[in-house]
Amino acid sequence: MANNQEALMKRLLAGSVQCETPEHLAQKLAKGKPLTVKVGFDPTAPDLHLGHTVVMNKMRQFQDLGHNIVFVVGDFTALIGDPTGRNEARKPLSEEQIQKNAQTYTEQVFKVLDRDKTKVCHNSDWLKKLGSDGLIKLAAKYTVSRMLERDDFAKRIAAQAPISLHELLYPLLQAYDSVVLEADIEMGGSDQLFNLLVGRAIQRDFGQDPQVVLTMPLLEGTDAKMVDGVLTGSKMSKSLGNYVGVSEPPTDQFLKLMSISDDLMWRYFDLLSARPAEEILTLRSECANQSRNPRDVKELLALEIVERFHGAAAAQDAQSAANQWLRQRKVADLEEVSVVALGPGIALPNAIKDLGWAPSTGEVRRRLVEGAIKVDGEKITDPQHLLLVGNSYEIHYGRKKAGKVTVIGG
């Protein structure tokens, strides 16, 4: 590994990974021995979803390079609840709920990681033993003022929302996990940066070489949309219903992935796909110049993801079942509507605007350029396309609007 340092660093930091101290990572890798890579998940919900796998895929990459992966099940820290991204304290879970969730986590994580090369730990094993004396000593290693610098707490203070004392302990307990495991690297989502940096500080105080902090982007949920040129939406979450679970049935996974917007599809390609970046760039270019249908490319993504968790045969079956369901739904949901033409026919943009499917003909023309409109199964890009009086057409406007449109004379 040390002989190919530059190539190795480039590979590990690919995919929008943020490294707080890249020179420190290079020093650790240069030692040429396996590093301890730690990632923790609190079992606050019963299932893992694709958002979790953004970090897990990077864990697998380290694992394939011969490093030691430690998957920490935060069954003790889950009793407190991570305050990250919260505008109020988390509702406490019972130990029974946490243990049940932890069981499914440890089963599902091996859909990504190599079971034989992964060490699974529960942080209750050492945090319960810490005791009140140990907890007080740990709390003495960090100041309240520094803890309140974190964005989540600052916002709650500004909003005069309460902060419970036990929430201040969470980053310290997560940091102590790193001390016990002597972690060389800790990974997490970008929202975990504060917690991971506390780990560096506490390790240093315990006389250890501080861990390198790697953060990965948060995956938007399936309902995210492009708004004014910016991909907008909440992160994937089971509580918000915008998730794709790693253990969901193949057809359900396929349908959820086919339902995402074309803009979101590229984000999923970047964060979830194992395809080379050059191939993804080519697919994106082909969609942009309309030589390839975005829907077909989305199927490639759905097939890849479903195959990862269920195998190739199940992915092919899911594709067939999903497409059959989508065709049946389109036929069943097709609304019969009519538009009035003042002459022998009406231009397609005017018809769609008159149907109330679009706010303006300009918007329709933009969607024509995107290849988002079909008439009787044919993609139409000509804004002068004429719908003739007396005829009926099956028109699909994007994924949300469709109908059997009859043109009547005015």
N, C-alpha and C positions, 0 to 999 in steps of 0.2 A: 504493500500500500504506500509506503513512504517513497518508493521509487517513482510513483506516478502522481505526485502530490497535486499538481495543478489540475490535471484531468479529474482526479478524485474530488477535489473541492468543487469544481464546476458541476459535477454530477450530483453531489449531495445538496448543493444549494440551488439546483434547478427547480423551476416551478413556483416562483414567487416566494421562496423561502427567505425569511429575514433572519440574519445571524447578527447578534449583538456584538460579538467579538470574533470576527473571522480569523484574525491572526492567532487567537487563542485556540480555535478549532484546528488550525493548521499545525500548531505546536503539539496538540494532543495526537493528531493523526500521524505526525512525523515520528512518534515513538514506535510505530509499527506493531503495536499490540492491540488486542480487542478492547474497545471502550465500553463502559456501562452506559447504556442509553435508556433513560427513564421516561415513561409517560404514564400519567395517572388519569383515571376516569372515575368520577363519583357515580355510583349506581342509583341515580335519582329517578330513573325511568326504566321500564322493563326491557327495552330493546335498544340496540345500536342502529344508527341510520347512516346514510351516505356521508353526512356531514362529519361524523366521527372518522370515517375512513380516509379523509384527506390527510390527517396526521398518521393514521395507521399504515397507509401506503408508504409514507416516508420511513416509518419504523421498519417495514419489510425490506426497504432498500438498504438500510443499515445492516439488517439481519443477513441479507444475501452477501454483504461485503465482509461478513465474519464477526460483526460486533455483537455484544451481549444485550439483548432487549429485555427490559424489566417492565412488565405490565402491572401497574399498581392499581388494585381495586380499592378505591377510597371509601371503604365501608365505615371507617371512623369519621373521616371528614364529612361524609354525607350526612352525619347526624347534625352537623353545624349548617352546612349548605354554603356553597361558594357564592359570595356576594357579587362576583363579576357580572356586570351588565344588569344588575338588579336595581330597581328604584324602591324596593322594600325588602325586608328580610324574607328569606325562603321559609315556607311552611315546613316544619320538621316532619321527617318520616320516621316510622317505627322501625326498630331493629329487624323485625320480621319482614317488612317491606324491603328494606335494604338488602337483606340476605337473599331474598327471592330474586331481586333485580341483579344482584351480583352473580348469581348462578347463571342467568341468561347471558350476562356480559362475557363471562369466561368461556361460555360455549360459542358465542357468536364471533369473538375476536379471532378465532382460528379459521374463520373464513378468509382472513387476510394474512395472518401471521403463521409461521411454521410452528406447530405445536411442540415439536421436539427441541426447538431452539429458543423457546420463550419461557422466561421465568415469570410466574404469576405470584404476586404478593398481595396481601391484605394489610393495609396500614394500621388496622386495629391491633395487629400482632405486636407492634412496638409503641403505638400511641397510648394504648390502654395501660401499658407498663410505665409510661412516663410519670404518671401520678401528679399530685398537686405541687409537690416540691419541684419536680422537673419542669412542669408547665410554667411555674413562676420564674425559674431560671431562664427558660426559653423566652418568655415575654420580656425579660430584662435586656435582651439583646437587640431590641428594636424600639424606636420611639413612636409615640402616638402621633406626633406631628408628621413624621414620614409616612405613617400608615394612612393618615387623612389626606395625603397628597394624591392618592389614587382617584381617578376620575369619577368612579362610581360613588365614592363617599362624598367627594366635593359637590357633586350634583345634588345629592340628598341633603347635604347641609344647606345648600342654597335654597332648596325647596322646603326647608324646615321639616324634612321627613326624618323619622327616628333612625338611629343606627344603634344596634344592640352591641354590647361589649363582646359577646361571643363571636360576632362577625369579624372583629379585629384579630381574633386568634386564627382564623382560617389560613391566611397566607403563611403564618408562622408554622402551623402544623404541616402544611404542604412542603414547606422548606425543610422541616425536620426529616421528612421522608427522604429528601436528597442526601441529608447527612448520614442517615442510617445506611442507605444504599451506596454511599460514596459515588454519586452519579457524576459521570464525566460530561454528559449531555442531557438536557431535559427539553422535551418538545411539547408544544401545545398550540392551540389556536391563537390568533393575534390578540384576542381579548384577554389572554392569560399572561400577557407580558409582565404586568406588575407582580403577580404571584411568582413567576419564574425568576425574576430579578431579586426578589426577597430570598429565594433559595440560594442565589450566589452570595448574597451578603451573609447569610447565616452559616453557610459552609465555610466561608473565610474566617468567621468568628470561631468556628470549631477547629481551625487549623488545617482545613482541607483546601486543595486546589479547587477554585470555584468552577461550577459547571458552565458549559457553553449553553446559551439559550438560543433555541431555534423556534421560530413561530411561523405558522402557516396561515393562509387566508381562511376566513370563515366562508362556508358554502351557503349561498342563498337558498331559500326554500323554493319549492316548485312553483310558487305563485309570484315570484319576482318578475318585474317588467322593466322595460326601458322607459324612463321618463326624462324628457329633455336631454337625451344623450347619455344618461347615467342609469346604470342598472340599479334598480331600487327594490328593496324588499327585505323582510326580516330573515335572519339566519334560519337554516333548517331546524325545525323543532317539532317533536311529537305533539307537544301541548298546543301548537298552532295548527297542526294538521297539514303542514306543508312539507312533509318528509317522505323519503323512500327508505323503508326499513331493510336491513341487510338480510333478514330472515323471512321477509314477505314472500308469498307465492310468486313464481316467475311471471305469470300473466299480469298480476297486479303491479309488479315492478315495471314491466314493459309499458303498460298503459300510463302509469304516472310519468315516466320519462318521455313518452310521446306527447304528453299534455303540456310540457314546458314550452315557453316562448322560444322563437328562433334565436333571439339575442342571448337568452339564458343558456341555450344549448352550448354556445362556445365557451361560456364560463365553466360548464360541467366538463366539456372536453379538456380544458386546461387543468382542472383540479382533480379529475377522476380518471381520465383515460390513460391507458398505458401506451397509446400510440405516440410515435416520435413527433416532436414539435413541428418538424418540417411537413409531415403528412397532414397534421391538423391545419397548418397554414395553407396547404394546397386545397384541402376541402373547403376552407373558408373562402378562398379566392374563386373556386368553381361556383360556389353559391352566389357570390357577389356578381359574377359576370353571367349568371343565369344558365350556365352550362350544366348545373346540377341542382336538383330540387332539394331544398333544405329538409323537407320531410324524409327523403331517402337517407340523408346524412344523419338525421336524428335516429333513424332506425339502426344505423351502424352503432351509434352510441348506446342505444337501448340493448342491442344484442350483446355488445361487449360487457356491459354492466351485469346483465342477467346471467351471462355465461360465467362470469367471475364467481358468482355466488351459488349457481345451480348447475353449471355444466353446459356444454354445447348443445346436447340434444334437448334439454329443457328450454334453452333459449330459443331454439328454432320452433319448438312447439308453442312457446309463448308468443312469438312473432305471428304465427298463423292464427292462434286464438284471438289475439288482440286485434289484428286486422279484420278478422271476420266480425268481431263485436263492433268495431268502429263502423264498418260498412252497414251492418244492420241498424245501428243507432242512427246513422245519417238518413237512411231510408225512412225509418220510423218517425224521426223528428222533423222531416221535411214539411215545412209549412207552405200552404198554397196561398199565394198573394198575387196581386195584379198591379200594374202600372199603366198610366195613360200616356199614349203617344199622340202628339198633335199632327204628325205627318204619317208617312208610311212606316216609321219606326222610331225608336228612341236610342240614343247613344248609351252605352253601358254605364259610364260614370253618372249620367243624369238619372238613369233608372235606379241605381243603387242609392243615390242621394234621396230620390223621391220615396224610396222604400223606408227611409229613416235609418238605414244601416250605417251611414257615414254622415258627418256634419257638413261636408262640402265635396264638390266634384274634384277639387284639388287633392283632398285626402285620398279619394278613390284612385286618381291618377298615380299618386305615390305608391299605393298598394299594387297597382298594375305593374309598375316598374319592378317591384319586389317579387312579382310572380305569385301574389297571394290570392288571385281571383281566377276561378274556373267557371266555364259555361259548358254544361253537358260533358263534364269530365276533361275538357281541354283548357289548359292554362292560356289566358288571354292577356296580352300586353299592349294591344292597340287601343288607345283612348277613343278612337272613332268607331270601334266595333258596334254594329247596329243590331238591335233586337227588333224584329219585325212584328207589325200588328197581326194579331190572330194566332201567333205562335206561343208555345210555352217552353220555358227553359229551366233546367236545373242549375241554379247559380249558387256557388259557394264563395263567400267573401271572408277570407281568412279562415280561422277555425271556429269562430263563434257564430257567424251568421250564414244561414243557408235557407233556400226555399225553392219551391216550384213557382216560377214567375210567369204569369200570363200577360201579354201586352195587348191592351185594348185600345181602340181608336177613340180620339177625343171629339 
